[in-house]
């Protein structure tokens, strides 16, 4: 499999943990990212635990859910750090990665808005690339691993769930709800999907070239 590009592309596979479902009402507790390229080479990891926002409140149902994962909850809340300092540290880490950076999550519809909101509010950046002012950390609209895994596996939409991907695609890393564990597993799945994509026939467009 080859990917022709003027510059390398680094995928920042990110998993977050929260105390609710909305960045407008609740707090992001922790997040972790694994930087990986098409070939599966790792370019580093980032993880942090954040202070809860004083202007937000935990969601009761999410708090009840966390009681079933006490070890993961401890990992998501132990020794929290100031939000702005950690988001700035994350921005610096992303900017130091090689080539174009692309945000990736499973699903991007959940993790993406949280990261986008925190980056926008605390350091003038965004999780996705676009026509706006500020620090442009990432290129394009990002990768939804949930969607990519479902389509490349040839599954009906109702069977797109990440839990249906083979365990060996995760590198046998359990999904623990610890952000760094889950980010590492998702990064392994992404690389496996790149391998699968490289085995598929290419589609010829109207110009006679291949996409």
Residue pairs with C-beta under 8 A, 6 or more apart in sequence:
1 38
1 194
1 195
1 197
1 198
1 199
2 198
3 9
3 38
5 99
5 100
7 98
7 99
7 100
8 37
8 98
8 99
8 100
9 37
9 38
9 99
9 100
9 101
9 102
9 139
10 35
10 36
10 37
10 43
10 97
10 98
10 99
10 100
10 101
10 102
11 35
11 36
11 37
11 101
11 102
11 104
11 143
11 187
11 190
12 33
12 34
12 35
12 94
12 97
12 101
12 102
12 103
12 104
12 138
13 33
13 34
13 35
13 36
13 104
13 105
13 145
13 183
13 186
13 187
13 190
14 31
14 32
14 33
14 103
14 104
14 105
14 111
14 115
14 183
15 31
15 32
15 33
15 105
15 106
15 111
15 179
15 180
15 182
15 183
15 186
16 28
16 30
16 31
16 105
16 110
16 111
16 114
16 115
16 179
17 28
17 29
17 30
17 31
17 72
17 76
17 177
17 178
17 179
18 26
18 27
18 28
18 29
18 62
18 114
19 26
19 27
19 29
19 52
19 58
19 59
19 62
19 63
19 66
20 26
20 27
20 56
20 57
20 58
20 59
20 62
21 59
21 62
23 113
23 114
23 117
23 118
24 117
25 56
25 57
25 59
26 56
26 57
26 58
26 59
26 62
27 50
27 52
27 53
27 56
27 58
28 50
28 114
28 118
29 49
29 50
29 52
29 76
29 77
29 80
30 47
30 48
30 49
30 50
30 75
30 76
30 77
30 179
31 47
31 48
31 50
31 111
31 114
31 115
31 179
32 45
32 46
32 47
32 48
32 179
32 180
32 182
32 183
33 45
33 46
33 47
33 90
33 93
33 94
33 183
34 42
34 44
34 45
34 183
34 184
34 186
34 187
35 42
35 43
35 44
35 45
35 46
35 97
36 42
36 43
36 187
36 190
36 191
37 43
37 98
38 191
38 194
39 191
40 191
40 194
42 187
43 97
43 98
44 93
44 97
45 180
45 183
45 184
46 89
46 90
46 93
47 179
47 180
47 183
48 81
48 86
48 89
48 90
49 75
49 76
49 77
49 78
49 79
49 80
49 81
50 80
50 81
50 83
50 86
51 80
51 81
51 82
51 83
52 58
52 80
53 83
66 72
66 73
67 73
69 176
69 177
71 176
71 178
72 176
72 177
72 178
75 178
75 179
76 177
76 178
76 179
83 118
83 122
84 122
84 123
87 118
87 119
87 122
87 123
87 125
88 122
88 123
90 119
91 119
91 123
91 125
91 135
91 137
94 101
94 137
94 138
95 101
95 135
95 137
100 139
101 137
101 138
101 139
102 138
102 139
102 140
102 142
102 143
103 112
103 115
103 127
103 128
103 137
103 138
103 142
103 143
104 142
104 143
104 144
104 145
104 186
104 190
105 111
105 112
105 115
105 142
105 143
105 144
105 145
105 186
106 144
106 145
106 146
106 149
106 162
106 186
106 189
107 144
107 145
107 146
107 147
108 142
108 143
108 144
108 145
108 146
108 147
109 144
112 127
112 128
112 142
115 127
116 126
116 127
116 128
119 125
119 126
119 127
119 137
120 126
120 134
123 135
124 134
124 135
125 134
125 135
125 136
125 137
126 132
126 134
126 135
126 136
126 137
126 138
127 137
127 138
127 142
128 138
128 140
128 141
128 142
129 136
129 138
129 139
129 140
129 141
130 141
143 190
145 162
145 186
145 189
145 190
145 193
146 160
146 161
146 162
147 160
148 190
148 193
149 160
149 162
149 165
149 189
149 193
150 157
150 159
150 160
150 161
151 160
152 193
152 196
152 197
152 200
153 164
153 165
153 196
155 164
162 175
162 186
162 189
163 175
165 189
169 188
169 189
169 192
170 185
170 186
170 188
170 189
171 184
171 185
171 188
173 181
173 184
173 185
173 188
174 181
174 185
175 181
175 182
175 185
176 182
202 210
202 211
203 210
203 211
204 210
204 211
205 211
